[in-house]
């Protein structure tokens, strides 16, 4: 008998805040990071604007935040849509000289990164505090 894991009554959320170190933006993700959960909780415009950098729409503007930390501590699992959003944000950060660091990646989410071979692109740390020390 196979039992499916269900993340009961957990809504997907993203909170954006300033890190302790100047120039660090922390994105705290919580809940299942799947297409269904993302789009049930947030509109595509809200998702996109949450991850946009403070400097506005000019792609040639210097970055305001040299480091973005994605706190995945409260993300129990992720599908290809969640992975795609992270990879898109990585590409946007890289083009602007912003370093992207992942914090609190669970073993289940790490398996997805390893299966898709993107684990090598992201520095990973155990906690947001550790990312602030990088």
CORFENMO-V205025 format. One record per residue. N is the residue number from 1. RES is the residue in one letter. PSI is psi in whole degrees, -180 to 180 (NA if undefined). Layout:
n=N res=RES psi=PSI
n=N res=RES psi=PSI
//
This chain:
n=1 res=X psi=131
n=2 res=X psi=132
n=3 res=X psi=125
n=4 res=X psi=139
n=5 res=X psi=128
n=6 res=X psi=131
n=7 res=X psi=92
n=8 res=X psi=130
n=9 res=X psi=36
n=10 res=X psi=121
n=11 res=X psi=141
n=12 res=X psi=130
n=13 res=X psi=156
n=14 res=X psi=127
n=15 res=X psi=135
n=16 res=X psi=131
n=17 res=X psi=168
n=18 res=X psi=139
n=19 res=X psi=174
n=20 res=X psi=-37
n=21 res=X psi=134
n=22 res=X psi=138
n=23 res=X psi=5
n=24 res=X psi=130
n=25 res=X psi=130
n=26 res=X psi=130
n=27 res=X psi=111
n=28 res=X psi=113
n=29 res=X psi=142
n=30 res=X psi=139
n=31 res=X psi=177
n=32 res=X psi=127
n=33 res=X psi=72
n=34 res=X psi=163
n=35 res=X psi=-47
n=36 res=X psi=-47
n=37 res=X psi=-39
n=38 res=X psi=-51
n=39 res=X psi=-17
n=40 res=X psi=-28
n=41 res=X psi=-37
n=42 res=X psi=143
n=43 res=X psi=157
n=44 res=X psi=-37
n=45 res=X psi=-41
n=46 res=X psi=-43
n=47 res=X psi=-50
n=48 res=X psi=-46
n=49 res=X psi=-28
n=50 res=X psi=-39
n=51 res=X psi=-10
n=52 res=X psi=143
n=53 res=X psi=159
n=54 res=X psi=-22
n=55 res=X psi=-4
n=56 res=X psi=-156
n=57 res=X psi=-3
n=58 res=X psi=110
n=59 res=X psi=-13
n=60 res=X psi=-1
n=61 res=X psi=144
n=62 res=X psi=148
n=63 res=X psi=140
n=64 res=X psi=-39
n=65 res=X psi=108
n=66 res=X psi=-8
n=67 res=X psi=131
n=68 res=X psi=133
n=69 res=X psi=123
n=70 res=X psi=111
n=71 res=X psi=107
n=72 res=X psi=16
n=73 res=X psi=-39
n=74 res=X psi=19
n=75 res=X psi=107
n=76 res=X psi=-31
n=77 res=X psi=167
n=78 res=X psi=147
n=79 res=X psi=-172
n=80 res=X psi=-28
n=81 res=X psi=-43
n=82 res=X psi=-44
n=83 res=X psi=-42
n=84 res=X psi=-39
n=85 res=X psi=-41
n=86 res=X psi=-44
n=87 res=X psi=-42
n=88 res=X psi=-42
n=89 res=X psi=-39
n=90 res=X psi=-47
n=91 res=X psi=-43
n=92 res=X psi=-44
n=93 res=X psi=-48
n=94 res=X psi=-41
n=95 res=X psi=-20
n=96 res=X psi=5
n=97 res=X psi=22
n=98 res=X psi=131
n=99 res=X psi=130
n=100 res=X psi=126
n=101 res=X psi=138
n=102 res=X psi=135
n=103 res=X psi=143
n=104 res=X psi=36
n=105 res=X psi=123
n=106 res=X psi=163
n=107 res=X psi=-34
n=108 res=X psi=-43
n=109 res=X psi=-39
n=110 res=X psi=-37
n=111 res=X psi=-41
n=112 res=X psi=-45
n=113 res=X psi=-43
n=114 res=X psi=-41
n=115 res=X psi=-36
n=116 res=X psi=1
n=117 res=X psi=24
n=118 res=X psi=-4
n=119 res=X psi=-26
n=120 res=X psi=-18
n=121 res=X psi=-24
n=122 res=X psi=120
n=123 res=X psi=137
n=124 res=X psi=140
n=125 res=X psi=165
n=126 res=X psi=-35
n=127 res=X psi=162
n=128 res=X psi=-38
n=129 res=X psi=-40
n=130 res=X psi=-37
n=131 res=X psi=-35
n=132 res=X psi=-24
n=133 res=X psi=-10
n=134 res=X psi=NA
//
